[in-house]
Amino acid sequence: MLLVGGVAVAGVSLGISIGPPPAPRVVRIRPANPGAGYVWIDGYWYPNGNRYRWHDGYYTRPAYEGAYWVGPRHENGRFFEGHWDGGHGQVSHDHRWDNDRSHRDFNHNEHDGDHR
């Protein structure tokens, strides 16, 4: 913690305390790319309550031009969500998109506003 001009400033790190996820599932067949500008995101485990839930791999467009996917990770006993990152900052993946194919990740820019 650092005290600057009477105001405390501390770094903030967000993560979930949970054991490590299971090994990733092996997927042998990847569906065809739906079009130009889409990228493949490998499947991954993410915490759901007190257990992990599998998120299938999927095609999506980056949150904004030049963004790249930083996959979720388990590090030092903590889980960190995957997110888009780049010159315009971080954009979190929203798991609410997962349950409705019409709002699946590859359509989220149309439904969630412009992330630039």
Biotite code that builds the C-alpha atoms (Angstrom):
import biotite.structure as struc

atoms = struc.array([
    struc.Atom([0.000, 0.000, 0.000], chain_id="A", res_id=1, res_name="MET", atom_name="CA", element="C"),
    struc.Atom([1.262, 3.448, -0.866], chain_id="A", res_id=2, res_name="LEU", atom_name="CA", element="C"),
    struc.Atom([0.254, 6.684, 0.847], chain_id="A", res_id=3, res_name="LEU", atom_name="CA", element="C"),
    struc.Atom([0.124, 9.596, -1.606], chain_id="A", res_id=4, res_name="VAL", atom_name="CA", element="C"),
    struc.Atom([-0.845, 13.060, -0.338], chain_id="A", res_id=5, res_name="GLY", atom_name="CA", element="C"),
    struc.Atom([-2.876, 11.574, 2.501], chain_id="A", res_id=6, res_name="GLY", atom_name="CA", element="C"),
    struc.Atom([-4.783, 9.234, 0.155], chain_id="A", res_id=7, res_name="VAL", atom_name="CA", element="C"),
    struc.Atom([-4.160, 5.512, 0.299], chain_id="A", res_id=8, res_name="ALA", atom_name="CA", element="C"),
    struc.Atom([-3.533, 3.885, -3.089], chain_id="A", res_id=9, res_name="VAL", atom_name="CA", element="C"),
    struc.Atom([-3.401, 0.126, -3.414], chain_id="A", res_id=10, res_name="ALA", atom_name="CA", element="C"),
    struc.Atom([-3.186, -2.241, -6.361], chain_id="A", res_id=11, res_name="GLY", atom_name="CA", element="C"),
    struc.Atom([-6.310, -4.256, -6.932], chain_id="A", res_id=12, res_name="VAL", atom_name="CA", element="C"),
    struc.Atom([-6.324, -7.784, -8.300], chain_id="A", res_id=13, res_name="SER", atom_name="CA", element="C"),
    struc.Atom([-9.553, -9.623, -8.944], chain_id="A", res_id=14, res_name="LEU", atom_name="CA", element="C"),
    struc.Atom([-9.611, -13.397, -8.843], chain_id="A", res_id=15, res_name="GLY", atom_name="CA", element="C"),
    struc.Atom([-11.578, -16.263, -7.372], chain_id="A", res_id=16, res_name="ILE", atom_name="CA", element="C"),
    struc.Atom([-10.078, -18.563, -4.730], chain_id="A", res_id=17, res_name="SER", atom_name="CA", element="C"),
    struc.Atom([-10.753, -22.074, -6.009], chain_id="A", res_id=18, res_name="ILE", atom_name="CA", element="C"),
    struc.Atom([-8.777, -25.224, -6.677], chain_id="A", res_id=19, res_name="GLY", atom_name="CA", element="C"),
    struc.Atom([-7.297, -25.871, -10.095], chain_id="A", res_id=20, res_name="PRO", atom_name="CA", element="C"),
    struc.Atom([-9.679, -26.783, -12.929], chain_id="A", res_id=21, res_name="PRO", atom_name="CA", element="C"),
    struc.Atom([-9.758, -30.234, -14.543], chain_id="A", res_id=22, res_name="PRO", atom_name="CA", element="C"),
    struc.Atom([-7.569, -30.854, -17.574], chain_id="A", res_id=23, res_name="ALA", atom_name="CA", element="C"),
    struc.Atom([-8.926, -29.246, -20.764], chain_id="A", res_id=24, res_name="PRO", atom_name="CA", element="C"),
    struc.Atom([-11.148, -31.440, -22.913], chain_id="A", res_id=25, res_name="ARG", atom_name="CA", element="C"),
    struc.Atom([-9.685, -32.680, -26.174], chain_id="A", res_id=26, res_name="VAL", atom_name="CA", element="C"),
    struc.Atom([-11.670, -31.518, -29.195], chain_id="A", res_id=27, res_name="VAL", atom_name="CA", element="C"),
    struc.Atom([-10.732, -33.191, -32.438], chain_id="A", res_id=28, res_name="ARG", atom_name="CA", element="C"),
    struc.Atom([-13.107, -31.393, -34.818], chain_id="A", res_id=29, res_name="ILE", atom_name="CA", element="C"),
    struc.Atom([-13.421, -27.640, -35.026], chain_id="A", res_id=30, res_name="ARG", atom_name="CA", element="C"),
    struc.Atom([-16.483, -26.261, -36.838], chain_id="A", res_id=31, res_name="PRO", atom_name="CA", element="C"),
    struc.Atom([-16.003, -24.243, -40.004], chain_id="A", res_id=32, res_name="ALA", atom_name="CA", element="C"),
    struc.Atom([-15.134, -20.587, -39.520], chain_id="A", res_id=33, res_name="ASN", atom_name="CA", element="C"),
    struc.Atom([-18.342, -18.521, -39.928], chain_id="A", res_id=34, res_name="PRO", atom_name="CA", element="C"),
    struc.Atom([-16.589, -15.731, -41.842], chain_id="A", res_id=35, res_name="GLY", atom_name="CA", element="C"),
    struc.Atom([-13.876, -13.133, -42.151], chain_id="A", res_id=36, res_name="ALA", atom_name="CA", element="C"),
    struc.Atom([-12.747, -11.517, -38.899], chain_id="A", res_id=37, res_name="GLY", atom_name="CA", element="C"),
    struc.Atom([-13.699, -14.449, -36.648], chain_id="A", res_id=38, res_name="TYR", atom_name="CA", element="C"),
    struc.Atom([-11.129, -16.114, -34.392], chain_id="A", res_id=39, res_name="VAL", atom_name="CA", element="C"),
    struc.Atom([-11.292, -19.451, -32.582], chain_id="A", res_id=40, res_name="TRP", atom_name="CA", element="C"),
    struc.Atom([-11.260, -19.445, -28.774], chain_id="A", res_id=41, res_name="ILE", atom_name="CA", element="C"),
    struc.Atom([-10.297, -22.835, -27.304], chain_id="A", res_id=42, res_name="ASP", atom_name="CA", element="C"),
    struc.Atom([-12.659, -24.363, -24.766], chain_id="A", res_id=43, res_name="GLY", atom_name="CA", element="C"),
    struc.Atom([-11.910, -23.861, -21.087], chain_id="A", res_id=44, res_name="TYR", atom_name="CA", element="C"),
    struc.Atom([-13.163, -24.529, -17.579], chain_id="A", res_id=45, res_name="TRP", atom_name="CA", element="C"),
    struc.Atom([-14.551, -21.623, -15.523], chain_id="A", res_id=46, res_name="TYR", atom_name="CA", element="C"),
    struc.Atom([-15.889, -21.485, -11.947], chain_id="A", res_id=47, res_name="PRO", atom_name="CA", element="C"),
    struc.Atom([-19.629, -21.756, -11.464], chain_id="A", res_id=48, res_name="ASN", atom_name="CA", element="C"),
    struc.Atom([-20.472, -21.670, -7.759], chain_id="A", res_id=49, res_name="GLY", atom_name="CA", element="C"),
    struc.Atom([-18.276, -24.240, -6.019], chain_id="A", res_id=50, res_name="ASN", atom_name="CA", element="C"),
    struc.Atom([-17.439, -26.245, -9.141], chain_id="A", res_id=51, res_name="ARG", atom_name="CA", element="C"),
    struc.Atom([-16.042, -25.747, -12.633], chain_id="A", res_id=52, res_name="TYR", atom_name="CA", element="C"),
    struc.Atom([-18.170, -25.655, -15.762], chain_id="A", res_id=53, res_name="ARG", atom_name="CA", element="C"),
    struc.Atom([-16.867, -26.346, -19.261], chain_id="A", res_id=54, res_name="TRP", atom_name="CA", element="C"),
    struc.Atom([-17.172, -23.629, -21.914], chain_id="A", res_id=55, res_name="HIS", atom_name="CA", element="C"),
    struc.Atom([-16.958, -25.174, -25.404], chain_id="A", res_id=56, res_name="ASP", atom_name="CA", element="C"),
    struc.Atom([-14.598, -23.601, -27.886], chain_id="A", res_id=57, res_name="GLY", atom_name="CA", element="C"),
    struc.Atom([-16.204, -21.078, -30.215], chain_id="A", res_id=58, res_name="TYR", atom_name="CA", element="C"),
    struc.Atom([-15.643, -18.580, -32.972], chain_id="A", res_id=59, res_name="TYR", atom_name="CA", element="C"),
    struc.Atom([-15.989, -14.931, -32.125], chain_id="A", res_id=60, res_name="THR", atom_name="CA", element="C"),
    struc.Atom([-14.940, -11.534, -33.325], chain_id="A", res_id=61, res_name="ARG", atom_name="CA", element="C"),
    struc.Atom([-12.505, -9.638, -31.133], chain_id="A", res_id=62, res_name="PRO", atom_name="CA", element="C"),
    struc.Atom([-14.134, -7.039, -28.891], chain_id="A", res_id=63, res_name="ALA", atom_name="CA", element="C"),
    struc.Atom([-12.522, -4.309, -31.019], chain_id="A", res_id=64, res_name="TYR", atom_name="CA", element="C"),
    struc.Atom([-9.986, -4.109, -33.850], chain_id="A", res_id=65, res_name="GLU", atom_name="CA", element="C"),
    struc.Atom([-6.556, -5.142, -32.611], chain_id="A", res_id=66, res_name="GLY", atom_name="CA", element="C"),
    struc.Atom([-7.862, -6.883, -29.468], chain_id="A", res_id=67, res_name="ALA", atom_name="CA", element="C"),
    struc.Atom([-6.419, -10.277, -28.558], chain_id="A", res_id=68, res_name="TYR", atom_name="CA", element="C"),
    struc.Atom([-7.806, -13.014, -26.290], chain_id="A", res_id=69, res_name="TRP", atom_name="CA", element="C"),
    struc.Atom([-6.095, -13.665, -22.970], chain_id="A", res_id=70, res_name="VAL", atom_name="CA", element="C"),
    struc.Atom([-7.286, -17.110, -21.906], chain_id="A", res_id=71, res_name="GLY", atom_name="CA", element="C"),
    struc.Atom([-8.466, -17.880, -18.387], chain_id="A", res_id=72, res_name="PRO", atom_name="CA", element="C"),
    struc.Atom([-5.836, -19.212, -16.030], chain_id="A", res_id=73, res_name="ARG", atom_name="CA", element="C"),
    struc.Atom([-5.350, -20.699, -12.586], chain_id="A", res_id=74, res_name="HIS", atom_name="CA", element="C"),
    struc.Atom([-2.334, -19.235, -10.835], chain_id="A", res_id=75, res_name="GLU", atom_name="CA", element="C"),
    struc.Atom([-1.146, -19.429, -7.218], chain_id="A", res_id=76, res_name="ASN", atom_name="CA", element="C"),
    struc.Atom([-4.461, -20.865, -6.025], chain_id="A", res_id=77, res_name="GLY", atom_name="CA", element="C"),
    struc.Atom([-6.604, -18.267, -7.830], chain_id="A", res_id=78, res_name="ARG", atom_name="CA", element="C"),
    struc.Atom([-8.660, -18.359, -11.019], chain_id="A", res_id=79, res_name="PHE", atom_name="CA", element="C"),
    struc.Atom([-8.543, -15.414, -13.424], chain_id="A", res_id=80, res_name="PHE", atom_name="CA", element="C"),
    struc.Atom([-11.238, -15.015, -16.086], chain_id="A", res_id=81, res_name="GLU", atom_name="CA", element="C"),
    struc.Atom([-10.348, -14.813, -19.758], chain_id="A", res_id=82, res_name="GLY", atom_name="CA", element="C"),
    struc.Atom([-10.750, -11.419, -21.401], chain_id="A", res_id=83, res_name="HIS", atom_name="CA", element="C"),
    struc.Atom([-9.997, -9.387, -24.495], chain_id="A", res_id=84, res_name="TRP", atom_name="CA", element="C"),
    struc.Atom([-7.112, -6.951, -24.218], chain_id="A", res_id=85, res_name="ASP", atom_name="CA", element="C"),
    struc.Atom([-5.355, -4.463, -26.417], chain_id="A", res_id=86, res_name="GLY", atom_name="CA", element="C"),
    struc.Atom([-4.963, -0.761, -27.079], chain_id="A", res_id=87, res_name="GLY", atom_name="CA", element="C"),
    struc.Atom([-8.526, 0.069, -25.997], chain_id="A", res_id=88, res_name="HIS", atom_name="CA", element="C"),
    struc.Atom([-8.365, -1.796, -22.676], chain_id="A", res_id=89, res_name="GLY", atom_name="CA", element="C"),
    struc.Atom([-9.857, -4.999, -21.306], chain_id="A", res_id=90, res_name="GLN", atom_name="CA", element="C"),
    struc.Atom([-13.288, -6.376, -22.200], chain_id="A", res_id=91, res_name="VAL", atom_name="CA", element="C"),
    struc.Atom([-14.583, -9.272, -20.092], chain_id="A", res_id=92, res_name="SER", atom_name="CA", element="C"),
    struc.Atom([-16.306, -12.327, -21.507], chain_id="A", res_id=93, res_name="HIS", atom_name="CA", element="C"),
    struc.Atom([-19.948, -12.379, -20.421], chain_id="A", res_id=94, res_name="ASP", atom_name="CA", element="C"),
    struc.Atom([-21.165, -15.942, -19.701], chain_id="A", res_id=95, res_name="HIS", atom_name="CA", element="C"),
    struc.Atom([-24.781, -14.791, -20.109], chain_id="A", res_id=96, res_name="ARG", atom_name="CA", element="C"),
    struc.Atom([-24.095, -14.936, -23.862], chain_id="A", res_id=97, res_name="TRP", atom_name="CA", element="C"),
    struc.Atom([-23.437, -18.692, -23.559], chain_id="A", res_id=98, res_name="ASP", atom_name="CA", element="C"),
    struc.Atom([-27.023, -19.765, -22.912], chain_id="A", res_id=99, res_name="ASN", atom_name="CA", element="C"),
    struc.Atom([-28.609, -18.126, -25.963], chain_id="A", res_id=100, res_name="ASP", atom_name="CA", element="C"),
    struc.Atom([-27.234, -19.042, -29.385], chain_id="A", res_id=101, res_name="ARG", atom_name="CA", element="C"),
    struc.Atom([-28.750, -15.892, -30.907], chain_id="A", res_id=102, res_name="SER", atom_name="CA", element="C"),
    struc.Atom([-26.581, -13.854, -28.501], chain_id="A", res_id=103, res_name="HIS", atom_name="CA", element="C"),
    struc.Atom([-23.554, -16.144, -28.665], chain_id="A", res_id=104, res_name="ARG", atom_name="CA", element="C"),
    struc.Atom([-20.131, -14.515, -28.504], chain_id="A", res_id=105, res_name="ASP", atom_name="CA", element="C"),
    struc.Atom([-19.809, -14.068, -32.237], chain_id="A", res_id=106, res_name="PHE", atom_name="CA", element="C"),
    struc.Atom([-22.813, -11.706, -32.122], chain_id="A", res_id=107, res_name="ASN", atom_name="CA", element="C"),
    struc.Atom([-22.057, -9.903, -28.849], chain_id="A", res_id=108, res_name="HIS", atom_name="CA", element="C"),
    struc.Atom([-20.738, -6.708, -30.444], chain_id="A", res_id=109, res_name="ASN", atom_name="CA", element="C"),
    struc.Atom([-24.159, -6.154, -32.007], chain_id="A", res_id=110, res_name="GLU", atom_name="CA", element="C"),
    struc.Atom([-25.988, -6.654, -28.698], chain_id="A", res_id=111, res_name="HIS", atom_name="CA", element="C"),
    struc.Atom([-23.592, -5.204, -26.153], chain_id="A", res_id=112, res_name="ASP", atom_name="CA", element="C"),
    struc.Atom([-22.621, -1.908, -27.719], chain_id="A", res_id=113, res_name="GLY", atom_name="CA", element="C"),
    struc.Atom([-19.355, -0.725, -29.147], chain_id="A", res_id=114, res_name="ASP", atom_name="CA", element="C"),
    struc.Atom([-16.346, -1.561, -26.939], chain_id="A", res_id=115, res_name="HIS", atom_name="CA", element="C"),
    struc.Atom([-13.974, 0.980, -28.531], chain_id="A", res_id=116, res_name="ARG", atom_name="CA", element="C"),
])
